[in-house]
Amino acid sequence: MQEPSKPSSQHAVLRKLPAIHRLAALLDNVDGTVACRVARDCLSAVRRDLLSGEAAEVPSLHELAWQCRTLLDQGLKPSLQRVINGTGILLHTGLGRAPIHPEAVESARRAMTGYANLEIDLKTMARGERQSHLLPLLRRLSGSEDALVVNNNAAAALLVLATLCSGREAILSRGELVEIGGGFRIPEVMRQSGAILREVGTTNRTHLSDYKEAIGGKTGLLCKVHRSNFDLVGHVAEVSIEQLARLGKRTGIPVYFDAGSASVTRLHSLEPTLEDLANSGIDLVSLSGDKSLGGPQAGIILGRRKLLEQLRTHPLARAFRIGKGTVSTLEKTLALYQAGRAEEIPVVAMARATEEELRERGARITAGDFGEIRIRPVPSVAHLGGGSAPQATFPSVALALEHARFGPDALKHRLATAATPILGRIHENRLLLDLRTVLPPEDALIRQTLLTVGLGK
Ligand SMILES: *Cc1c(COP(=O)(O)O)cnc(C)c1O
């Protein structure tokens, strides 16, 4: 351990470092192996400081044990925490997109804390299919012939392209060669899938004739991708999914639409419903489970049985398969839609709240004296977000906060590091908490936190 070139005084100090097992023995309520690892890490840090001259003395055993405890406690407080979303973005990817209905979480808890009939048919005791728990609900809610659920919509797109278009051409408009976010770039997904991208039209205008002219012996798929996070305005033209579906029928080429989001009950007038998509005549459509349904992260593929059969047997379908938690959470979320309880789903409730309701909640949160914080309700604009459509906005109400001593950035930081973090956005030098994305049971927590910060408690 000790290097002979070190001066002897340093050797003398290093020899005072306790043995790992002596320090580890002082730590209780911790697994033995973890205790030794933490003690070793702590002692190596001290040794480093002594050798670099940053420290001159070996801390007492008591002090070292306290340092170990601090390291251990960092691991105890969950890193992933509940936060309050005052950003006004309903499907905020950074905040985990959709809050899940408590009954859906409860279903998953029951399924996950014990065994579950994930792939067993209880009537026949034969080997079943995990998708079978979701299929009837998805078919009834969407009107589609068949469905397959994978890990997320990015996986869905890759699976569709790899299964139906590997080594063949996928025809896509230049206006839809998009990057969705988080590195999901359509041309790269195509390359990974083995599909050959055949671009048609121009950035701003693509016509049905562009697709027609590109069709040839190598065509595997006619594709359309929802632009999701940007708009084309001005001199623009695009081909609708209905037009593309008709062209597919005439030519016998399957048509795939990466819709990103589409709801059961319209969240926003700009969004299609699952029913609209099924009625469009398109062969395959994929969407995000969280963006579209306010459910768990998932990629939902809807469409023709003949094509979905092919997708199911591709090796990537196995690689992208969902776990029992997702099956259960999604099944219950879909069941709530089927039971006509859509308005209970948190993102649906948020989208439908009236400005009057938001104003009343704001008045209840802010009644009384908040000391150094001045609060005023102001009109605001909330966004559906999650790459739905940039124009998908809702008139909303926000609490505008100003602190007597802190600037907006400091106040933002203070709230983001509160016991239950509250996230807002700064607009015109004030911190805004948009109430549309706050779950009503969180109102009391916001009030309490603002009282604590404002009155310096
Ligand atoms: C969001 C989105 C995706 C990616 O979906 P994830 O579920 O996040 O993987 C792909 N395509 C479109 C059009 C999207 O809007």
The ligand as an SDF file (V2000), in Angstrom:
LIG
                    3D

 15 15  0  0  0  0  0  0  0  0999 V2000
  -42.9700   11.2900  -29.2730 C   0  0  0  0  0  0  0  0  0  0  0  0
  -42.8450   10.7570  -30.6110 C   0  0  0  0  0  0  0  0  0  0  0  0
  -42.0510    9.6220  -30.8370 C   0  0  0  0  0  0  0  0  0  0  0  0
  -41.2970    8.9440  -29.7420 C   0  0  0  0  0  0  0  0  0  0  0  0
  -42.2010    8.3630  -28.8380 O   0  0  0  0  0  0  0  0  0  0  0  0
  -41.6850    7.7610  -27.4390 P   0  0  0  0  0  0  0  0  0  0  0  0
  -42.8840    7.0830  -26.8680 O   0  0  0  0  0  0  0  0  0  0  0  0
  -41.2010    8.9100  -26.6450 O   0  0  0  0  0  0  0  0  0  0  0  0
  -40.5900    6.7920  -27.7750 O   0  0  0  0  0  0  0  0  0  0  0  0
  -41.9660    9.1550  -32.1240 C   0  0  0  0  0  0  0  0  0  0  0  0
  -42.6480    9.7450  -33.1320 N   0  0  0  0  0  0  0  0  0  0  0  0
  -43.4340   10.8160  -32.9490 C   0  0  0  0  0  0  0  0  0  0  0  0
  -44.1580   11.4110  -34.1150 C   0  0  0  0  0  0  0  0  0  0  0  0
  -43.5650   11.3600  -31.6740 C   0  0  0  0  0  0  0  0  0  0  0  0
  -44.3330   12.4430  -31.4890 O   0  0  0  0  0  0  0  0  0  0  0  0
  1  2  1  0
  2  3  1  0
  2 14  2  0
  3  4  1  0
  3 10  2  0
  4  5  1  0
  5  6  1  0
  6  7  2  0
  6  8  1  0
  6  9  1  0
 10 11  1  0
 11 12  2  0
 12 13  1  0
 12 14  1  0
 14 15  1  0
M  END
$$$$
